């Protein structure tokens, strides 16, 4: 049974769209590879996401039944939902005011333990399953000639 854990950071001061770009970089990767990717990502939200991945790994380690091998954990899902926006007012020319939205996001990272690879017992199932043969490759045919033979009259005209 695979262990699954998650961590959520709420009210992170970035837009959900910008955070989603960073989260797309680590989706499906091993935890160590995801942290290495985030370390060299030039986005300010990458530090918050790295902290969140570490928190999800710590949550997985606390679960009952965890195998103890962090290298088997991978980011199974990660997403950014929109949080509440702070409304601010910015002065504009001629007595007007522009509205500024300071967006927030709720970030969530799910980590899952990869299942252990099943090792087949030697000779146990050899009779039941026949050995698969490699598929025969299709022969490549020669590409048709692109240039048709020129008429004799065209050749003579070009020679003059």
DSSP file (Angstrom, degrees, kcal/mol; ACC not computed):
  #  RESIDUE AA STRUCTURE BP1 BP2  ACC     N-H-->O    O-->H-N    N-H-->O    O-->H-N    TCO  KAPPA ALPHA  PHI   PSI    X-CA   Y-CA   Z-CA
    1    1 A X              0   0    0      0, 0.0     2,-0.3     0, 0.0   112,-0.0   0.000 360.0 360.0 360.0 129.5    0.0    0.0    0.0
    2    2 A X        -     0   0    0     64,-0.1     2,-0.4     1,-0.0   112,-0.1  -0.599 360.0-130.0 -84.0 136.0    1.4    3.3   -1.1
    3    3 A X        -     0   0    0     -2,-0.3   110,-2.3    62,-0.1     2,-0.4  -0.665  25.1-169.7 -83.1 135.3    1.7    6.1    1.5
    4    4 A X  E     +A  112   0A   0     -2,-0.4     2,-0.3   108,-0.2   108,-0.2  -0.989  10.5 166.5-128.1 138.3    0.3    9.4    0.5
    5    5 A X  E     -A  111   0A   0    106,-2.5   106,-3.1    -2,-0.4     2,-0.3  -0.963  11.0-164.6-143.3 159.2    0.7   12.8    2.3
    6    6 A X  E     -A  110   0A   0     -2,-0.3     2,-0.3   104,-0.2   104,-0.2  -0.950   7.1-157.7-142.7 163.8    0.0   16.4    1.4
    7    7 A X  E     -A  109   0A   0    102,-1.9   102,-2.4    -2,-0.3     2,-0.4  -0.992   8.9-158.5-141.3 145.4    0.8   19.9    2.6
    8    8 A X  E     -A  108   0A   0     -2,-0.3     2,-0.5   100,-0.2   100,-0.2  -0.988   5.9-163.4-129.8 133.5   -1.0   23.1    2.0
    9    9 A X  E     -A  107   0A   0     98,-2.8    98,-2.8    -2,-0.4     3,-0.4  -0.976  19.5-159.2-112.8 122.5    0.3   26.7    2.2
   10   10 A X  E     +     0   0A   0     -2,-0.5    96,-0.2    96,-0.2    -2,-0.0  -0.747  62.9  15.1-106.5 151.2   -2.5   29.2    2.4
   11   11 A X  E    S+     0   0A   0     -2,-0.3     2,-0.3     1,-0.2    -1,-0.2   0.848  72.7 175.6  60.9  40.0   -2.5   32.9    1.6
   12   12 A X  E     -A  105   0A   0     93,-2.8     2,-2.3    -3,-0.4    93,-1.9  -0.620  38.7-118.0 -74.7 133.7    0.8   32.9   -0.3
   13   13 A X  S    S+     0   0    0     -2,-0.3     2,-0.3    91,-0.2    91,-0.2  -0.413  82.3  80.2 -81.6  69.8    1.4   36.4   -1.7
   14   14 A X  S    S-     0   0    0     -2,-2.3     2,-0.2    88,-0.1    -2,-0.1  -0.950  85.5 -89.9-156.4 166.7    1.4   35.5   -5.4
   15   15 A X     >  -     0   0    0     -2,-0.3     4,-2.1     1,-0.1     5,-0.2  -0.547  31.0-123.9 -82.7 153.6   -1.2   34.9   -8.1
   16   16 A X  H  > S+     0   0    0     88,-0.4     4,-2.0     1,-0.2    -1,-0.1   0.826 110.7  56.9 -65.5 -31.3   -2.4   31.3   -8.6
   17   17 A X  H  > S+     0   0    0      2,-0.2     4,-1.2     1,-0.2    -1,-0.2   0.918 108.2  45.1 -67.6 -43.6   -1.4   31.5  -12.3
   18   18 A X  H  > S+     0   0    0      1,-0.2     4,-1.1     2,-0.2     3,-0.3   0.898 114.3  49.0 -67.2 -40.0    2.2   32.4  -11.5
   19   19 A X  H  X S+     0   0    0     -4,-2.1     4,-2.4     1,-0.2    -1,-0.2   0.859 104.8  59.8 -67.5 -34.2    2.4   29.7   -8.8
   20   20 A X  H  X S+     0   0    0     -4,-2.0     4,-1.8     1,-0.2    -1,-0.2   0.825  98.9  57.7 -63.5 -31.7    0.9   27.2  -11.3
   21   21 A X  H  X S+     0   0    0     -4,-1.2     4,-0.6    -3,-0.3    -1,-0.2   0.900 110.3  42.9 -65.0 -40.3    3.8   27.7  -13.7
   22   22 A X  H >X S+     0   0    0     -4,-1.1     3,-0.8     1,-0.2     4,-0.7   0.890 112.1  53.3 -72.8 -39.6    6.3   26.7  -11.0
   23   23 A X  H >X S+     0   0    0     -4,-2.4     4,-1.1     1,-0.2     3,-0.7   0.829 101.1  61.0 -66.0 -30.9    4.2   23.8   -9.8
   24   24 A X  H 3< S+     0   0    0     -4,-1.8    -1,-0.2     1,-0.2    -2,-0.2   0.782  96.6  62.1 -65.6 -25.3    4.0   22.4  -13.3
   25   25 A X  H << S+     0   0    0     -3,-0.8    -1,-0.2    -4,-0.6    -2,-0.2   0.809 112.0  34.4 -69.2 -29.0    7.8   22.1  -13.3
   26   26 A X  H X< S+     0   0    0     -3,-0.7     3,-2.1    -4,-0.7    49,-0.3   0.532  83.0 123.5-106.0  -7.1    7.8   19.6  -10.4
   27   27 A X  T 3< S+     0   0    0     -4,-1.1    49,-0.1     1,-0.3     3,-0.1  -0.361  86.0   6.6 -62.2 124.7    4.6   17.6  -11.1
   28   28 A X  T 3  S+     0   0    0     47,-2.3    -1,-0.3     1,-0.3     2,-0.2   0.370 102.2 122.4  88.1  -4.5    5.4   13.9  -11.4
   29   29 A X  S <  S-     0   0    0     -3,-2.1    46,-2.9     1,-0.1    -1,-0.3  -0.501  71.0 -95.5 -89.9 159.2    9.1   14.2  -10.4
   30   30 A X  B  >  -B   74   0A   0     44,-0.3     4,-2.6    -2,-0.2    44,-0.3  -0.343  39.7-112.2 -64.2 155.6   10.9   12.5   -7.5
   31   31 A X  H  > S+     0   0    0     42,-2.0     4,-2.4    39,-0.3     5,-0.2   0.909 116.1  47.4 -61.9 -45.1   11.1   14.6   -4.4
   32   32 A X  H  > S+     0   0    0     41,-0.3     4,-1.9     1,-0.2    -1,-0.2   0.897 113.9  47.8 -65.0 -38.8   14.8   15.1   -4.5
   33   33 A X  H  > S+     0   0    0      2,-0.2     4,-2.1     1,-0.2    -1,-0.2   0.878 110.8  52.3 -68.2 -37.2   14.7   16.0   -8.2
   34   34 A X  H  X S+     0   0    0     -4,-2.6     4,-2.4     2,-0.2    -2,-0.2   0.907 109.2  49.1 -64.9 -42.0   11.8   18.4   -7.5
   35   35 A X  H  X S+     0   0    0     -4,-2.4     4,-1.8     1,-0.2    -1,-0.2   0.881 110.8  50.4 -66.2 -36.9   13.8   20.2   -4.8
   36   36 A X  H  X S+     0   0    0     -4,-1.9     4,-1.0     2,-0.2    -1,-0.2   0.894 110.8  49.6 -66.2 -38.6   16.8   20.5   -7.1
   37   37 A X  H  < S+     0   0    0     -4,-2.1     3,-0.4     1,-0.2    -2,-0.2   0.911 111.4  48.7 -64.7 -42.5   14.6   22.0   -9.8
   38   38 A X  H >< S+     0   0    0     -4,-2.4     3,-1.0     1,-0.2     5,-0.2   0.832 102.8  62.0 -68.4 -31.5   13.0   24.5   -7.4
   39   39 A X  H 3< S+     0   0    0     -4,-1.8    -1,-0.2     1,-0.2    -2,-0.2   0.854 112.4  36.5 -62.9 -33.7   16.4   25.6   -6.1
   40   40 A X  T 3< S+     0   0    0     -4,-1.0     2,-0.5    -3,-0.4    -1,-0.2   0.236  89.0 113.6-106.3  13.7   17.4   26.8   -9.6
   41   41 A X    <   -     0   0    0     -3,-1.0     2,-1.4    -4,-0.2     5,-0.1  -0.746  63.2-141.1 -85.6 128.7   14.1   28.2  -10.6
   42   42 A X        +     0   0    0     -2,-0.5     2,-0.4     4,-0.1    -1,-0.1  -0.369  65.7 104.6 -91.3  58.0   14.2   32.0  -11.0
   43   43 A X  S >  S-     0   0    0     -2,-1.4     3,-1.3    -5,-0.2     4,-0.4  -0.992  70.1-133.9-132.5 141.8   10.7   32.7   -9.6
   44   44 A X  T >> S+     0   0    0     -2,-0.4     3,-0.8     1,-0.3     4,-0.5   0.805 104.9  59.3 -67.8 -27.9   10.1   34.1   -6.1
   45   45 A X  H 3> S+     0   0    0      1,-0.2     4,-2.1     2,-0.2    -1,-0.3   0.631  84.6  81.9 -75.7 -11.7    7.4   31.6   -5.3
   46   46 A X  H <> S+     0   0    0     -3,-1.3     4,-2.3     1,-0.2    -1,-0.2   0.842  87.7  54.6 -63.1 -33.5    9.8   28.7   -5.9
   47   47 A X  H <> S+     0   0    0     -3,-0.8     4,-1.9    -4,-0.4    -1,-0.2   0.896 108.8  47.9 -66.7 -39.5   11.2   29.1   -2.3
   48   48 A X  H  X S+     0   0    0     -4,-0.5     4,-1.7     2,-0.2    -2,-0.2   0.888 112.2  49.3 -67.1 -38.6    7.7   28.8   -0.9
   49   49 A X  H  X S+     0   0    0     -4,-2.1     4,-2.3     2,-0.2    -2,-0.2   0.887 109.0  52.4 -68.5 -38.7    7.0   25.7   -3.0
   50   50 A X  H  X S+     0   0    0     -4,-2.3     4,-2.2     1,-0.2    -1,-0.2   0.909 109.2  49.5 -63.4 -41.2   10.3   24.1   -1.9
   51   51 A X  H  X S+     0   0    0     -4,-1.9     4,-1.8     1,-0.2    -1,-0.2   0.872 110.8  51.2 -62.6 -36.9    9.3   24.7    1.7
   52   52 A X  H  X S+     0   0    0     -4,-1.7     4,-2.2     2,-0.2    -2,-0.2   0.879 107.7  51.2 -69.2 -39.4    5.9   23.1    1.0
   53   53 A X  H  X S+     0   0    0     -4,-2.3     4,-2.2     2,-0.2    -2,-0.2   0.919 109.7  50.4 -64.4 -42.9    7.5   20.0   -0.6
   54   54 A X  H  X S+     0   0    0     -4,-2.2     4,-2.1     1,-0.2    -1,-0.2   0.884 109.9  51.0 -62.0 -37.9    9.7   19.5    2.4
   55   55 A X  H  X S+     0   0    0     -4,-1.8     4,-2.1     2,-0.2    -1,-0.2   0.892 108.9  50.5 -66.1 -40.0    6.7   19.8    4.6
   56   56 A X  H  X S+     0   0    0     -4,-2.2     4,-1.9     2,-0.2    -2,-0.2   0.882 109.9  50.8 -65.6 -37.8    4.8   17.2    2.6
   57   57 A X  H  X S+     0   0    0     -4,-2.2     4,-2.0     2,-0.2    -2,-0.2   0.911 109.9  49.8 -64.8 -42.4    7.8   14.8    2.9
   58   58 A X  H  X S+     0   0    0     -4,-2.1     4,-1.1     1,-0.2    -2,-0.2   0.873 109.5  51.9 -63.9 -36.9    7.9   15.3    6.7
   59   59 A X  H  X S+     0   0    0     -4,-2.1     4,-0.5     1,-0.2    -1,-0.2   0.881 108.7  50.8 -66.0 -37.2    4.1   14.6    6.8
   60   60 A X  H >< S+     0   0    0     -4,-1.9     3,-0.9     1,-0.2    -2,-0.2   0.871 106.0  55.3 -67.7 -36.1    4.7   11.4    4.8
   61   61 A X  H 3< S+     0   0    0     -4,-2.0    -1,-0.2     1,-0.2    -2,-0.2   0.783 104.9  54.0 -67.8 -25.5    7.5   10.3    7.2
   62   62 A X  H 3< S+     0   0    0     -4,-1.1    -1,-0.2    -3,-0.2    -2,-0.2   0.605  87.4 104.0 -83.5 -11.9    5.1   10.6   10.1
   63   63 A X  S X< S-     0   0    0     -3,-0.9     3,-1.3    -4,-0.5     2,-0.3  -0.403  80.8-108.4 -72.2 145.8    2.4    8.3    8.6
   64   64 A X  T 3  S+     0   0    0      1,-0.2     3,-0.1    -2,-0.1    -1,-0.1  -0.550 104.2  28.4 -70.3 135.5    2.1    4.8    9.8
   65   65 A X  T 3  S+     0   0    0      1,-0.3     2,-0.3    -2,-0.3    -1,-0.2   0.491  78.9 150.8  92.9   4.1    3.4    2.3    7.3
   66   66 A X    <   -     0   0    0     -3,-1.3    -1,-0.3    -5,-0.1   -64,-0.1  -0.542  44.7-140.5 -71.9 133.3    6.0    4.6    5.7
   67   67 A X        -     0   0    0     -2,-0.3    -1,-0.1     2,-0.1     3,-0.1   0.686  31.4-121.7 -69.7 -19.6    8.9    2.5    4.4
   68   68 A X  S    S+     0   0    0      1,-0.2     2,-0.8     2,-0.0     3,-0.1   0.346  76.1 117.4  96.4  -7.0   11.5    5.0    5.5
   69   69 A X    >   -     0   0    0      1,-0.2     3,-1.2     2,-0.0    -1,-0.2  -0.834  40.0-175.0-100.8 105.2   13.0    5.5    2.1
   70   70 A X  G >  S+     0   0    0     -2,-0.8     3,-1.7     1,-0.3   -39,-0.3   0.765  79.3  71.7 -68.7 -24.7   12.5    9.2    1.1
   71   71 A X  G 3  S+     0   0    0      1,-0.3    -1,-0.3    -3,-0.1   -40,-0.1   0.710  90.8  59.5 -65.9 -18.1   14.0    8.4   -2.4
   72   72 A X  G <  S+     0   0    0     -3,-1.2    42,-3.0   -42,-0.1    -1,-0.3   0.522  85.3  99.7 -87.2  -4.9   10.8    6.5   -3.2
   73   73 A X  E <   + C   0 113A   0     -3,-1.7   -42,-2.0    40,-0.2     2,-0.3  -0.597  49.2 176.6 -82.1 141.8    8.6    9.6   -2.7
   74   74 A X  E     -BC  30 112A   0     38,-2.2    38,-2.4   -44,-0.3     2,-1.1  -0.962  40.6 -99.1-140.0 159.8    7.4   11.6   -5.7
   75   75 A X  E     + C   0 111A   0    -46,-2.9   -47,-2.3    -2,-0.3    36,-0.3  -0.675  40.4 175.4 -80.6 102.4    5.2   14.6   -6.3
   76   76 A X  E     +     0   0A   0     34,-1.3     2,-0.3    -2,-1.1    -1,-0.2   0.830  65.5   0.1 -81.4 -32.0    1.9   12.9   -7.4
   77   77 A X  E     + C   0 110A   0     33,-1.5    33,-3.6     2,-0.0     2,-0.3  -0.986  59.4 171.8-154.9 146.4   -0.2   16.1   -7.6
   78   78 A X  E     + C   0 109A   0     -2,-0.3     2,-0.3    31,-0.2    31,-0.2  -0.945  11.2 161.8-155.9 137.9    0.3   19.8   -7.0
   79   79 A X  E     - C   0 108A   0     29,-2.1    29,-2.5    -2,-0.3     2,-0.5  -0.976  29.0-133.9-153.8 162.9   -1.9   22.7   -7.7
   80   80 A X  E     - C   0 107A   0     -2,-0.3     2,-0.3    27,-0.2    27,-0.2  -0.986  18.5-165.7-126.1 121.6   -2.6   26.4   -6.9
   81   81 A X  E     - C   0 106A   0     25,-2.9    25,-3.2    -2,-0.5     2,-0.3  -0.770  31.5-101.4-102.9 152.5   -6.0   27.7   -6.0
   82   82 A X  E     - C   0 105A   0     -2,-0.3    23,-0.3    23,-0.2     2,-0.1  -0.534  37.7-163.6 -76.0 134.4   -6.9   31.3   -5.9
   83   83 A X        -     0   0    0     21,-2.6    21,-0.3    -2,-0.3   -67,-0.1  -0.347  39.8 -58.7-101.2-172.4   -7.1   32.9   -2.5
   84   84 A X        -     0   0    0     -2,-0.1     2,-0.4    19,-0.1    -1,-0.2  -0.402  52.0-132.7 -70.3 146.7   -8.7   36.2   -1.5
   85   85 A X        -     0   0    0     18,-0.2     2,-0.5    -2,-0.1    18,-0.2  -0.825   9.3-132.8-101.8 137.8   -7.5   39.3   -3.1
   86   86 A X  E     -D  102   0B   0     16,-2.7    16,-3.0    -2,-0.4     2,-0.5  -0.771  21.5-141.7 -86.5 129.4   -6.6   42.5   -1.2
   87   87 A X  E     +D  101   0B   0     -2,-0.5     2,-0.3    14,-0.2    14,-0.2  -0.815  26.3 172.3 -96.4 127.1   -8.1   45.5   -2.8
   88   88 A X  E     -D  100   0B   0     12,-2.7    12,-3.0    -2,-0.5     2,-0.4  -0.874  24.9-130.6-128.6 162.5   -6.0   48.7   -2.8
   89   89 A X  E     -D   99   0B   0     -2,-0.3     2,-0.5    10,-0.2    10,-0.2  -0.953  14.7-165.2-119.7 134.0   -6.4   52.1   -4.4
   90   90 A X  E     -D   98   0B   0      8,-3.5     8,-3.4    -2,-0.4    -2,-0.0  -0.967  28.2-113.9-117.5 129.3   -3.7   53.9   -6.4
   91   91 A X  E     -D   97   0B   0     -2,-0.5     2,-0.3     6,-0.2     6,-0.2  -0.317  36.1-170.6 -62.1 143.3   -4.0   57.6   -7.2
   92   92 A X    >   -     0   0    0      4,-2.4     3,-0.6     1,-0.1     4,-0.3  -0.813  32.0 -71.6-128.7 168.3   -4.4   58.4  -10.8
   93   93 A X  G >  S+     0   0    0     -2,-0.3     3,-1.3     1,-0.2    -1,-0.1  -0.179 109.1  22.2 -62.3 154.5   -4.3   61.6  -12.8
   94   94 A X  G 3  S-     0   0    0      1,-0.3    -1,-0.2     2,-0.0     3,-0.1   0.830 132.9 -59.2  59.6  39.6   -7.1   64.2  -12.6
   95   95 A X  G <  S+     0   0    0     -3,-0.6    -1,-0.3     1,-0.2    -2,-0.2   0.539 103.4 127.7  76.8   5.6   -8.4   63.1   -9.2
   96   96 A X    <   -     0   0    0     -3,-1.3    -4,-2.4    -4,-0.3     2,-0.4  -0.316  47.2-140.4 -88.7 176.9   -9.2   59.6  -10.3
   97   97 A X  E     -D   91   0B   0     -6,-0.2     2,-0.4    -3,-0.1    -6,-0.2  -1.000   1.9-146.9-140.5 139.2   -8.1   56.3   -8.6
   98   98 A X  E     -D   90   0B   0     -8,-3.4    -8,-3.5    -2,-0.4     2,-0.4  -0.830  21.1-126.8-103.0 144.8   -7.0   53.0  -10.0
   99   99 A X  E     -D   89   0B   0     -2,-0.4     2,-0.5   -10,-0.2   -10,-0.2  -0.756  20.3-161.0 -92.8 134.5   -7.8   49.8   -8.2
  100  100 A X  E     -D   88   0B   0    -12,-3.0   -12,-2.7    -2,-0.4     2,-0.6  -0.964   4.2-153.6-116.7 128.6   -5.0   47.4   -7.5
  101  101 A X  E     -D   87   0B   0     -2,-0.5     2,-0.9   -14,-0.2   -14,-0.2  -0.898   1.3-162.0-102.5 119.2   -5.6   43.7   -6.7
  102  102 A X  E     -D   86   0B   0    -16,-3.0   -16,-2.7    -2,-0.6     2,-0.1  -0.860  24.2-152.4 -99.8 102.3   -3.0   42.1   -4.5
  103  103 A X        -     0   0    0     -2,-0.9     2,-0.3   -18,-0.2   -18,-0.2  -0.351  13.7-165.6 -82.4 153.7   -3.7   38.4   -5.2
  104  104 A X        -     0   0    0    -21,-0.3   -21,-2.6   -91,-0.2   -88,-0.4  -0.873   4.5-156.0-128.7 165.4   -3.0   35.5   -3.0
  105  105 A X  E     -AC  12  82A   0    -93,-1.9   -93,-2.8    -2,-0.3     2,-0.6  -0.977  16.3-135.6-142.3 153.3   -3.0   31.7   -3.6
  106  106 A X  E     - C   0  81A   0    -25,-3.2   -25,-2.9    -2,-0.3     2,-0.4  -0.959  27.9-159.4-108.3 116.2   -3.4   28.5   -1.7
  107  107 A X  E     -AC   9  80A   0    -98,-2.8   -98,-2.8    -2,-0.6     2,-0.4  -0.798   9.2-174.4-101.5 137.8   -0.7   26.0   -2.8
  108  108 A X  E     -AC   8  79A   0    -29,-2.5   -29,-2.1    -2,-0.4     2,-0.4  -0.998   5.5-172.9-133.7 134.6   -1.1   22.2   -2.3
  109  109 A X  E     -AC   7  78A   0   -102,-2.4  -102,-1.9    -2,-0.4     2,-0.5  -0.995   5.4-163.5-127.8 127.2    1.5   19.5   -2.9
  110  110 A X  E     -AC   6  77A   0    -33,-3.6   -33,-1.5    -2,-0.4   -34,-1.3  -0.931   6.3-167.3-107.5 130.9    0.7   15.7   -2.7
  111  111 A X  E     -AC   5  75A   0   -106,-3.1  -106,-2.5    -2,-0.5     2,-0.3  -0.941   3.9-171.0-117.4 144.4    3.5   13.2   -2.4
  112  112 A X  E     -AC   4  74A   0    -38,-2.4   -38,-2.2    -2,-0.4     2,-0.5  -0.967  24.9-117.7-133.7 146.9    3.1    9.5   -2.8
  113  113 A X  E     - C   0  73A   0   -110,-2.3   -40,-0.2    -2,-0.3     2,-0.2  -0.718  32.1-123.1 -85.1 129.4    5.4    6.6   -2.2
  114  114 A X        -     0   0    0    -42,-3.0  -111,-0.1    -2,-0.5     3,-0.1  -0.486  33.5-106.9 -68.4 139.8    6.3    4.6   -5.4
  115  115 A X        -     0   0    0     -2,-0.2     2,-0.1     1,-0.1    -1,-0.1  -0.380  37.9-101.4 -67.5 147.4    5.4    0.9   -5.0
  116  116 A X        -     0   0    0      1,-0.1     2,-0.2    -3,-0.1    -1,-0.1  -0.432  42.7-105.2 -66.9 140.9    8.3   -1.5   -4.6
  117  117 A X        -     0   0    0     -2,-0.1     2,-0.4     1,-0.1    -1,-0.1  -0.494  32.3-121.6 -71.2 132.8    9.1   -3.3   -7.8
  118  118 A X        -     0   0    0     -2,-0.2     2,-0.6    -3,-0.1    -1,-0.1  -0.614  21.6-148.5 -76.9 126.5    8.0   -6.8   -7.8
  119  119 A X        -     0   0    0     -2,-0.4     2,-0.2     3,-0.0     3,-0.0  -0.865  15.0-131.5 -98.7 121.5   10.9   -9.2   -8.4
  120  120 A X        -     0   0    0     -2,-0.6     2,-0.2     1,-0.1     3,-0.0  -0.486  23.0-114.5 -73.1 137.8    9.9  -12.4  -10.2
  121  121 A X    >>  -     0   0    0     -2,-0.2     3,-1.2     1,-0.1     4,-0.7  -0.518  38.7-102.8 -70.6 138.7   11.1  -15.6   -8.7
  122  122 A X  T 34 S-     0   0    0      1,-0.3    -1,-0.1    -2,-0.2    -3,-0.0  -0.472  99.8  -4.4 -68.9 123.1   13.5  -17.4  -10.9
  123  123 A X  T 34 S+     0   0    0     -2,-0.3     4,-0.3     1,-0.1    -1,-0.3   0.373 103.7 108.0  80.2  -4.8   11.9  -20.3  -12.7
  124  124 A X  T <4 S+     0   0    0     -3,-1.2     3,-0.2     1,-0.2    -2,-0.1   0.939  94.3  15.0 -73.1 -45.8    8.6  -19.9  -10.9
  125  125 A X  S  X S+     0   0    0     -4,-0.7     4,-1.6     1,-0.1    -1,-0.2   0.140  92.5 109.0-115.6  21.1    6.5  -18.5  -13.8
  126  126 A X  T  4 S+     0   0    0      1,-0.2    -1,-0.1     2,-0.2    -2,-0.1   0.845  82.0  46.8 -68.6 -32.6    8.7  -19.3  -16.7
  127  127 A X  T  4 S+     0   0    0     -4,-0.3    -1,-0.2    -3,-0.2    -2,-0.1   0.831 109.1  55.0 -77.2 -31.0    6.4  -22.0  -18.1
  128  128 A X  T  4 S+     0   0    0      1,-0.2     2,-0.6    -4,-0.1    -2,-0.2   0.896 108.6  44.7 -72.7 -40.9    3.3  -19.9  -17.7
  129  129 A X  S  < S-     0   0    0     -4,-1.6    -1,-0.2     3,-0.0     2,-0.1  -0.909  81.5-136.6-110.7 120.0    4.3  -16.9  -19.8
  130  130 A X        -     0   0    0     -2,-0.6     2,-0.2     1,-0.1    -3,-0.1  -0.413  33.6 -98.2 -70.5 150.3    6.1  -17.4  -23.1
  131  131 A X        -     0   0    0     -5,-0.1     2,-0.3    -2,-0.1    -1,-0.1  -0.454  40.5-120.7 -67.5 135.9    9.1  -15.2  -23.8
  132  132 A X        -     0   0    0     -2,-0.2     2,-0.3    -3,-0.1    -1,-0.1  -0.580  21.4-139.9 -82.3 141.6    8.1  -12.2  -25.9
  133  133 A X        -     0   0    0     -2,-0.3     2,-0.1     1,-0.1     3,-0.1  -0.709  26.0-101.7 -96.5 149.3    9.9  -11.8  -29.2
  134  134 A X        -     0   0    0     -2,-0.3     2,-0.1     1,-0.1    -1,-0.1  -0.466  44.7-107.7 -67.7 142.7   11.0   -8.5  -30.5
  135  135 A X        -     0   0    0     -2,-0.1     2,-0.2     1,-0.1    -1,-0.1  -0.417  31.9-110.1 -72.2 144.5    8.7   -7.1  -33.2
  136  136 A X        -     0   0    0     -2,-0.1     2,-0.2     1,-0.1    -1,-0.1  -0.541  33.2-125.1 -74.0 138.1    9.9   -7.1  -36.8
  137  137 A X        -     0   0    0     -2,-0.2     2,-0.2     1,-0.1    -1,-0.1  -0.583  23.6-109.9 -83.9 146.5   10.5   -3.7  -38.1
  138  138 A X        -     0   0    0     -2,-0.2     2,-0.2     1,-0.1    -1,-0.1  -0.527  36.8-111.5 -72.6 140.1    8.9   -2.5  -41.3
  139  139 A X        -     0   0    0     -2,-0.2     2,-0.4     1,-0.1    -1,-0.1  -0.511  27.9-123.5 -74.1 139.4   11.2   -2.2  -44.2
  140  140 A X        -     0   0    0     -2,-0.2     2,-0.3    -3,-0.0    -1,-0.1  -0.683  23.4-144.3 -83.3 133.4   11.8    1.3  -45.4
  141  141 A X        -     0   0    0     -2,-0.4     2,-0.1     1,-0.1     3,-0.1  -0.680  27.5 -95.9 -95.5 153.2   11.1    1.9  -49.0
  142  142 A X        -     0   0    0     -2,-0.3     2,-0.1     1,-0.1    -1,-0.1  -0.413  43.5-110.0 -66.8 140.1   13.1    4.2  -51.1
  143  143 A X        -     0   0    0      1,-0.1    -1,-0.1    -2,-0.1     3,-0.1  -0.464  39.3-102.4 -69.8 140.9   11.6    7.7  -51.4
  144  144 A X        -     0   0    0     -2,-0.1     2,-0.1     1,-0.1    -1,-0.1  -0.304  45.3 -91.8 -64.2 149.3   10.2    8.5  -54.9
  145  145 A X        -     0   0    0      1,-0.2    -1,-0.1    -3,-0.1    -3,-0.0  -0.401  31.2-153.6 -63.6 132.0   12.3   10.7  -57.0
  146  146 A X  S    S+     0   0    0     -2,-0.1     2,-0.6     1,-0.1    -1,-0.2   0.865  78.0  59.1 -77.1 -37.1   11.4   14.3  -56.6
  147  147 A X  S    S-     0   0    0     -3,-0.0     2,-0.2     3,-0.0    -1,-0.1  -0.824  76.8-145.4 -99.4 123.8   12.5   15.5  -60.0
  148  148 A X        -     0   0    0     -2,-0.6     2,-0.1     1,-0.1    -2,-0.0  -0.489  40.6 -84.8 -77.4 156.1   10.9   14.0  -63.0
  149  149 A X        -     0   0    0     -2,-0.2     2,-0.1     1,-0.1    -1,-0.1  -0.401  49.8-119.1 -62.4 133.5   13.1   13.5  -66.0
  150  150 A X        -     0   0    0      1,-0.1    -1,-0.1    -2,-0.1     5,-0.0  -0.447  29.6-103.4 -74.1 146.3   13.2   16.7  -68.0
  151  151 A X     >  -     0   0    0     -2,-0.1     4,-1.7     1,-0.1     3,-0.4  -0.336  29.6-115.6 -64.4 153.4   12.0   16.6  -71.6
  152  152 A X  H  > S+     0   0    0      1,-0.2     4,-2.1     2,-0.2     5,-0.2   0.846 114.0  57.8 -60.1 -36.0   14.7   16.7  -74.2
  153  153 A X  H  > S+     0   0    0      1,-0.2     4,-2.1     2,-0.2    -1,-0.2   0.883 105.0  50.5 -65.1 -38.0   13.5   20.0  -75.5
  154  154 A X  H  > S+     0   0    0     -3,-0.4     4,-1.8     1,-0.2    -1,-0.2   0.868 109.6  51.4 -68.9 -35.5   14.0   21.7  -72.1
  155  155 A X  H  X S+     0   0    0     -4,-1.7     4,-1.6     2,-0.2    -2,-0.2   0.906 110.6  47.5 -66.8 -41.3   17.5   20.2  -71.8
  156  156 A X  H  X S+     0   0    0     -4,-2.1     4,-1.3     1,-0.2    -2,-0.2   0.897 110.9  51.5 -67.3 -39.3   18.5   21.6  -75.3
  157  157 A X  H  < S+     0   0    0     -4,-2.1    -1,-0.2     1,-0.2    -2,-0.2   0.865 110.4  49.0 -66.9 -35.0   17.1   25.0  -74.5
  158  158 A X  H  < S+     0   0    0     -4,-1.8    -1,-0.2     1,-0.2    -2,-0.2   0.838 106.1  57.3 -72.4 -31.6   19.0   25.2  -71.3
  159  159 A X  H  <        0   0    0     -4,-1.6    -1,-0.2     1,-0.2    -2,-0.2   0.810 360.0 360.0 -69.6 -29.9   22.2   24.1  -73.0
  160  160 A X     <        0   0    0     -4,-1.3    -1,-0.2    -3,-0.1    -2,-0.2   0.470 360.0 360.0 -75.3 360.0   22.1   27.1  -75.5
